[in-house]
Amino acid sequence: MRLRSLELGLAAIFGLSVALSGCSGPCRALAETVCSCEPNDVEQQACLVRIDAVSDRPVSPAEEDRCDQLLESCTCDALAVDNFAACGLTKNAP
């Protein structure tokens, strides 16, 4: 699905440190929101695994604040109409 490239962008933009156990800040919540837009449980779990695999640096307080702000606008409906900015993302070229 087109969200796969967005997931990688999400991890790169926010540098999610979700690989660390117990991480449950706003950036993890934002990643979970994006992944929840996948059409079924299997793809949602695969999305989270891919996010975890590319998330290897700490999240700064400024990034956490930005993720927190984006949680208000990031919805599956927004992504469905290509409003990637609502989730702090841009669409990667194919």
N, CA, C and O atoms as a DFTB+ gen file, in Angstrom:
376 C
 N C O
     1  1       0.841      -1.183       0.000
     2  2       0.000       0.000       0.000
     3  2       0.883       1.241       0.000
     4  3       2.047       1.176       0.393
     5  1       0.356       2.330      -0.422
     6  2       1.134       3.559      -0.512
     7  2       1.629       4.045       0.838
     8  3       2.562       4.846       0.898
     9  1       1.028       3.579       1.918
    10  2       1.457       4.013       3.244
    11  2       2.846       3.506       3.598
    12  3       3.492       4.077       4.477
    13  1       3.322       2.464       2.952
    14  2       4.646       1.922       3.287
    15  2       5.739       2.966       3.135
    16  3       6.606       3.081       4.001
    17  1       5.712       3.722       2.057
    18  2       6.732       4.756       1.902
    19  2       6.520       5.874       2.909
    20  3       7.479       6.515       3.339
    21  1       5.286       6.110       3.283
    22  2       4.999       7.130       4.286
    23  2       5.507       6.714       5.656
    24  3       5.992       7.544       6.424
    25  1       5.395       5.428       5.959
    26  2       5.877       4.944       7.246
    27  2       7.367       5.213       7.394
    28  3       7.826       5.668       8.441
    29  1       8.105       4.932       6.353
    30  2       9.548       5.168       6.398
    31  2       9.830       6.653       6.540
    32  3      10.753       7.047       7.253
    33  1       9.048       7.468       5.872
    34  2       9.190       8.915       6.012
    35  2       8.885       9.360       7.426
    36  3       9.567      10.224       7.976
    37  1       7.869       8.771       8.004
    38  2       7.513       9.095       9.380
    39  2       8.672       8.788      10.320
    40  3       9.012       9.596      11.184
    41  1       9.261       7.641      10.150
    42  2      10.386       7.268      11.007
    43  2      11.563       8.197      10.785
    44  3      12.228       8.595      11.742
    45  1      11.826       8.543       9.545
    46  2      12.953       9.420       9.253
    47  2      12.716      10.825       9.775
    48  3      13.614      11.438      10.353
    49  1      11.515      11.334       9.574
    50  2      11.215      12.700       9.985
    51  2      11.308      12.857      11.494
    52  3      11.911      13.811      11.986
    53  1      10.732      11.953      12.209
    54  2      10.655      12.099      13.650
    55  2      11.684      11.280      14.397
    56  3      11.795      11.391      15.618
    57  1      12.449      10.448      13.677
    58  2      13.469       9.652      14.333
    59  2      12.912       8.842      15.481
    60  3      13.478       8.822      16.574
    61  1      11.822       8.189      15.235
    62  2      11.150       7.469      16.307
    63  2      12.077       6.470      16.978
    64  3      12.787       5.718      16.310
    65  1      12.064       6.471      18.267
    66  2      12.877       5.517      19.007
    67  2      11.996       4.398      19.546
    68  3      12.146       3.967      20.689
    69  1      11.085       3.942      18.715
    70  2      10.128       2.942      19.161
    71  2      10.746       1.568      19.351
    72  3      10.090       0.678      19.891
    73  1      11.978       1.369      18.929
    74  2      12.613       0.070      19.135
    75  2      12.906      -0.163      20.616
    76  3      13.087      -1.301      21.049
    77  1      12.950       0.901      21.371
    78  2      13.187       0.772      22.796
    79  2      11.898       0.346      23.480
    80  3      10.840       0.924      23.233
    81  1      11.982      -0.642      24.322
    82  2      10.783      -1.087      25.013
    83  2      10.305       0.009      25.953
    84  3      11.098       0.733      26.555
    85  1       8.999       0.106      26.060
    86  2       8.411       1.087      26.955
    87  2       8.253       2.465      26.358
    88  3       7.734       3.361      27.023
    89  1       8.679       2.663      25.138
    90  2       8.541       3.970      24.512
    91  2       7.089       4.161      24.112
    92  3       6.564       3.407      23.293
    93  1       6.447       5.149      24.673
    94  2       5.041       5.347      24.347
    95  2       4.698       6.827      24.262
    96  3       3.605       7.233      24.657
    97  1       5.610       7.631      23.754
    98  2       5.377       9.057      23.640
    99  2       4.526       9.406      22.441
   100  3       4.007       8.520      21.761
   101  1       4.379      10.693      22.178
   102  2       3.548      11.150      21.079
   103  2       4.024      10.667      19.705
   104  3       3.199      10.452      18.818
   105  1       5.320      10.495      19.513
   106  2       5.801      10.030      18.207
   107  2       5.429       8.570      17.984
   108  3       5.109       8.178      16.862
   109  1       5.467       7.776      19.023
   110  2       5.010       6.384      18.898
   111  2       3.509       6.380      18.598
   112  3       3.045       5.612      17.755
   113  1       2.764       7.223      19.278
   114  2       1.318       7.306      19.040
   115  2       1.034       7.732      17.604
   116  3       0.102       7.229      16.977
   117  1       1.831       8.653      17.085
   118  2       1.657       9.103      15.701
   119  2       1.946       7.958      14.732
   120  3       1.208       7.761      13.766
   121  1       3.002       7.214      14.981
   122  2       3.319       6.056      14.142
   123  2       2.190       5.034      14.193
   124  3       1.813       4.470      13.166
   125  1       1.657       4.798      15.371
   126  2       0.553       3.854      15.514
   127  2      -0.683       4.339      14.771
   128  3      -1.423       3.535      14.205
   129  1      -0.911       5.650      14.769
   130  2      -2.043       6.198      14.026
   131  2      -1.889       5.929      12.540
   132  3      -2.826       5.476      11.884
   133  1      -0.691       6.210      12.005
   134  2      -0.441       5.960      10.583
   135  2      -0.611       4.475      10.277
   136  3      -1.241       4.114       9.283
   137  1      -0.060       3.625      11.117
   138  2      -0.148       2.180      10.878
   139  2      -1.582       1.672      11.006
   140  3      -1.958       0.708      10.338
   141  1      -2.374       2.302      11.845
   142  2      -3.765       1.870      12.011
   143  2      -4.582       2.091      10.746
   144  3      -5.686       1.561      10.624
   145  1      -4.063       2.856       9.820
   146  2      -4.762       3.128       8.564
   147  2      -4.587       2.004       7.546
   148  3      -5.238       2.001       6.501
   149  1      -3.718       1.062       7.848
   150  2      -3.586      -0.108       6.976
   151  2      -4.897      -0.892       7.020
   152  3      -5.614      -0.841       8.020
   153  1      -5.214      -1.614       5.946
   154  2      -6.543      -2.211       5.822
   155  2      -6.844      -3.405       6.728
   156  3      -8.011      -3.756       6.899
   157  1      -5.820      -4.043       7.315
   158  2      -6.113      -5.200       8.171
   159  2      -5.031      -5.334       9.241
   160  3      -4.001      -4.662       9.194
   161  1      -5.289      -6.218      10.205
   162  2      -4.381      -6.385      11.341
   163  2      -2.986      -6.822      10.926
   164  3      -1.995      -6.361      11.493
   165  1      -2.904      -7.700       9.948
   166  2      -1.596      -8.194       9.499
   167  2      -0.764      -7.042       8.951
   168  3       0.409      -6.904       9.300
   169  1      -1.356      -6.219       8.100
   170  2      -0.615      -5.091       7.528
   171  2      -0.322      -4.024       8.580
   172  3       0.709      -3.356       8.506
   173  1      -1.203      -3.857       9.548
   174  2      -0.949      -2.905      10.626
   175  2       0.254      -3.341      11.449
   176  3       1.105      -2.518      11.784
   177  1       0.333      -4.619      11.774
   178  2       1.470      -5.137      12.535
   179  2       2.757      -5.046      11.718
   180  3       3.810      -4.695      12.249
   181  1       2.670      -5.364      10.429
   182  2       3.852      -5.255       9.565
   183  2       4.347      -3.813       9.510
   184  3       5.552      -3.566       9.501
   185  1       3.427      -2.877       9.472
   186  2       3.763      -1.448       9.475
   187  2       4.562      -1.104      10.728
   188  3       5.602      -0.451      10.645
   189  1       4.083      -1.538      11.876
   190  2       4.780      -1.249      13.130
   191  2       6.158      -1.898      13.172
   192  3       7.105      -1.311      13.697
   193  1       6.275      -3.089      12.630
   194  2       7.573      -3.757      12.575
   195  2       8.534      -2.949      11.709
   196  3       9.697      -2.773      12.072
   197  1       8.053      -2.454      10.560
   198  2       8.919      -1.649       9.681
   199  2       9.330      -0.352      10.369
   200  3      10.480       0.071      10.245
   201  1       8.426       0.275      11.078
   202  2       8.752       1.506      11.817
   203  2       9.828       1.193      12.860
   204  3      10.818       1.915      12.977
   205  1       9.626       0.119      13.608
   206  2      10.606      -0.268      14.632
   207  2      11.984      -0.517      14.025
   208  3      13.005      -0.173      14.620
   209  1      12.004      -1.112      12.847
   210  2      13.265      -1.489      12.210
   211  2      14.106      -0.291      11.784
   212  3      15.329      -0.402      11.702
   213  1      13.484       0.845      11.513
   214  2      14.237       2.008      11.042
   215  2      14.328       3.113      12.093
   216  3      14.802       4.211      11.801
   217  1      13.885       2.832      13.284
   218  2      13.856       3.841      14.342
   219  2      14.986       3.588      15.318
   220  3      14.887       2.728      16.194
   221  1      16.064       4.346      15.159
   222  2      17.229       4.031      15.988
   223  2      17.879       5.232      16.652
   224  3      19.019       5.139      17.107
   225  1      17.186       6.347      16.716
   226  2      17.795       7.475      17.418
   227  2      16.796       8.075      18.402
   228  3      15.587       7.943      18.216
   229  1      17.287       8.724      19.436
   230  2      16.386       9.324      20.421
   231  2      15.552      10.438      19.799
   232  3      15.960      11.065      18.822
   233  1      14.397      10.670      20.370
   234  2      13.502      11.725      19.915
   235  2      13.738      12.946      20.789
   236  3      13.736      12.849      22.016
   237  1      13.940      14.092      20.155
   238  2      14.177      15.321      20.909
   239  2      12.853      15.840      21.476
   240  3      11.783      15.476      20.990
   241  1      12.927      16.683      22.495
   242  2      11.709      17.288      23.031
   243  2      10.930      18.076      21.960
   244  3       9.699      18.068      21.958
   245  1      11.645      18.749      21.057
   246  2      10.973      19.494      19.986
   247  2      10.220      18.551      19.047
   248  3       9.112      18.856      18.605
   249  1      10.832      17.404      18.746
   250  2      10.164      16.417      17.892
   251  2       8.938      15.839      18.593
   252  3       7.899      15.637      17.964
   253  1       9.055      15.576      19.878
   254  2       7.902      15.072      20.640
   255  2       6.769      16.097      20.623
   256  3       5.603      15.733      20.473
   257  1       7.106      17.370      20.775
   258  2       6.091      18.426      20.721
   259  2       5.410      18.459      19.357
   260  3       4.190      18.595      19.266
   261  1       6.205      18.334      18.301
   262  2       5.645      18.339      16.936
   263  2       4.727      17.132      16.728
   264  3       3.640      17.265      16.167
   265  1       5.161      15.974      17.174
   266  2       4.317      14.775      17.070
   267  2       3.010      14.980      17.826
   268  3       1.941      14.609      17.341
   269  1       3.098      15.568      19.003
   270  2       1.909      15.814      19.813
   271  2       0.924      16.712      19.065
   272  3      -0.283      16.472      19.091
   273  1       1.440      17.743      18.402
   274  2       0.584      18.634      17.610
   275  2      -0.070      17.890      16.450
   276  3      -1.248      18.090      16.156
   277  1       0.702      17.039      15.800
   278  2       0.200      16.311      14.632
   279  2      -0.844      15.258      14.990
   280  3      -1.648      14.876      14.140
   281  1      -0.844      14.790      16.220
   282  2      -1.836      13.807      16.639
   283  2      -3.257      14.339      16.477
   284  3      -4.197      13.563      16.300
   285  1      -3.413      15.647      16.538
   286  2      -4.733      16.255      16.392
   287  2      -5.248      16.192      14.958
   288  3      -6.455      16.086      14.739
   289  1      -4.359      16.256      13.993
   290  2      -4.784      16.310      12.584
   291  2      -4.561      15.018      11.817
   292  3      -5.138      14.836      10.745
   293  1      -3.752      14.131      12.329
   294  2      -3.406      12.903      11.611
   295  2      -4.511      11.864      11.766
   296  3      -4.713      11.307      12.845
   297  1      -5.212      11.619      10.681
   298  2      -6.287      10.630      10.678
   299  2      -6.190       9.782       9.418
   300  3      -5.532      10.159       8.448
   301  1      -6.847       8.648       9.448
   302  2      -6.903       7.808       8.248
   303  2      -7.630       8.534       7.132
   304  3      -7.275       8.387       5.963
   305  1      -8.645       9.316       7.478
   306  2      -9.367      10.090       6.459
   307  2      -8.432      11.079       5.772
   308  3      -8.487      11.245       4.554
   309  1      -7.580      11.731       6.544
   310  2      -6.620      12.679       5.961
   311  2      -5.681      11.959       5.003
   312  3      -5.431      12.443       3.899
   313  1      -5.163      10.814       5.412
   314  2      -4.257      10.059       4.544
   315  2      -4.973       9.525       3.306
   316  3      -4.381       9.445       2.230
   317  1      -6.241       9.163       3.458
   318  2      -7.006       8.621       2.329
   319  2      -7.182       9.645       1.210
   320  3      -7.319       9.277       0.043
   321  1      -7.179      10.933       1.568
   322  2      -7.326      11.983       0.551
   323  2      -5.981      12.657       0.257
   324  3      -5.925      13.790      -0.220
   325  1      -4.901      11.924       0.557
   326  2      -3.533      12.386       0.290
   327  2      -3.146      13.662       1.027
   328  3      -2.304      14.423       0.551
   329  1      -3.758      13.901       2.192
   330  2      -3.370      15.029       3.030
   331  2      -2.272      14.548       3.987
   332  3      -2.476      14.460       5.197
   333  1      -1.113      14.242       3.413
   334  2      -0.011      13.700       4.186
   335  2       0.533      14.702       5.194
   336  3       1.047      14.310       6.241
   337  1       0.427      15.981       4.891
   338  2       0.908      17.018       5.798
   339  2       0.195      16.950       7.148
   340  3       0.760      17.352       8.165
   341  1      -1.030      16.450       7.165
   342  2      -1.777      16.315       8.415
   343  2      -1.067      15.408       9.404
   344  3      -1.283      15.491      10.614
   345  1      -0.213      14.535       8.868
   346  2       0.560      13.613       9.706
   347  2       2.041      13.978       9.705
   348  3       2.866      13.212      10.203
   349  1       2.386      15.133       9.154
   350  2       3.775      15.564       9.108
   351  2       4.583      14.846       8.055
   352  3       5.805      14.752       8.170
   353  1       3.929      14.342       7.040
   354  2       4.585      13.545       6.004
   355  2       4.509      14.212       4.649
   356  3       3.711      15.123       4.428
   357  1       5.348      13.747       3.752
   358  2       5.259      14.123       2.351
   359  2       5.203      12.824       1.556
   360  3       5.664      11.780       2.017
   361  1       4.645      12.902       0.384
   362  2       4.547      11.716      -0.455
   363  2       5.855      11.548      -1.199
   364  3       6.304      12.459      -1.895
   365  1       6.470      10.378      -1.052
   366  2       7.710      10.077      -1.773
   367  2       7.412       9.750      -3.224
   368  3       6.363       9.192      -3.546
   369  1       8.328      10.097      -4.080
   370  2       8.183       9.733      -5.492
   371  2       8.296       8.222      -5.614
   372  3       9.050       7.595      -4.870
   373  1       7.540       7.619      -6.561
   374  2       7.587       6.158      -6.717
   375  2       8.930       5.648      -7.160
   376  3       9.107       4.442      -7.330
